[in-house]
Amino acid sequence: MSEKRPPSYLFDSAALNESLKNNKAVVCALSASYISTFAGYPLDSIKSRLQTTRQRISIPRLALTVYREEGIIGFYRGLWIPLMTISFVRAASFTIYTRTKEFFRDRHWLARNHILDVAATGGISGALSGSLISFGSAPFELVKVRRQLEYTIAASKGVKLAKAPSTMEAVRDIFRTNGALGLYTGFRLHFVRDTMGTALYFFEYDGFRYIMGRDASGEQGDTPPWLPIPVSLVPFLCGSLAGVSSWALIYPLDVVKTKVQQRALAGEKPRSVLETFHRLIRGPDPNAPKPILVGLARLYRGLGVSALRSVTTHGLLWTLFDLTGSYIDHLPSKSQS
């Protein structure tokens, strides 16, 4: 009887390199997501708290309050959920995005070397990616919101927590209260937000990259004369700009979604999207004067920390994505070994 030998790819570097090249989008997205998600998560946690608090509070004061009451762990409560799931969601998202662009390229659709065609292809690919991924990401994001707002939700129920429940306890509580469909609380808003947000994000990113010297084929040239920066900084700059601007456009929808989910998780009477939107603009005092700018400022509460998170997360994401992709592209293939 012949001995079973280990798979050849464990020792065949050429076969491993070929596998990395064939799955480049997944490898790049996973590796970049782990680091960028960890770096931006404390800011995401503060953003969720700012969106749902009824008090006017500055970001430094809120951060200090979280640190005093919950310690460093308070900023990373529920981290393993996005660390393990968002990374795979992003890998799937980038795969759908890149494959859709390849589908368009193979059929010569929107194939002109023009910013409108480049950005439109990215936007359509992003919309398809966001809509499909939302079905898998919605339950995980709901649990993440639940974990981030444990103390706020408990206060709404009139309960004082001695210790926040674990992630599995939070999931069991959602199941116990609303059943399996409870994990899809607020799904319609989540679906619209992800579809619009991802479409805008990739539309802007590909448009910015074109302006910064990358043509329709994906080849990066020199940066424009009016912005003489190193080519290595282009992914960070474009990722940050796309992340901040697209997030600012859909931010009110995200605030409404978070508020709807918070009320549902706290067992409070549900409100329609329009009523929630109106109340967020109106504020806690219905008799107070309502200048439009004050209402909009209330709706955009937490945008500053979200913008900082977007700069950190998406800038790192695309920088690491491009670095990993460049490394894989330069690996020797079978024909070169």
Buried (B, 14 or more C-beta within 10 A) or exposed (E): EEEEEEEEEEEBEBBBBBEBBEBBBBBBBBBBBBBBBBBBBBBBBBBBBBBBBEEEBEBEEBBEBBEEEBEEEBBBBBBEBBBEBBBBBBBBBBBBBBBBBEEBBEEEEBBEEEBEBBBBBBBBBBBBBBBBBBEEBBBBBBBBBBBBBBBBBBEBEEEEEEEBBEBEEBBEBBEEEBEEEBBBBBBEBBBBBBBBBBBBBBBBBBBBBBBBBBEBEEEBEEBEEEEEEEBEBBBBBBBBBBBBBBBBBBBBBBBBBBBBBBBBBBEEEEBEBEEBBEBBBBBEEEEEEEEEEBBEEBBBBBBBBBBBBBBBBBBBBBBBBBBBBEBBEEBEEEEEE
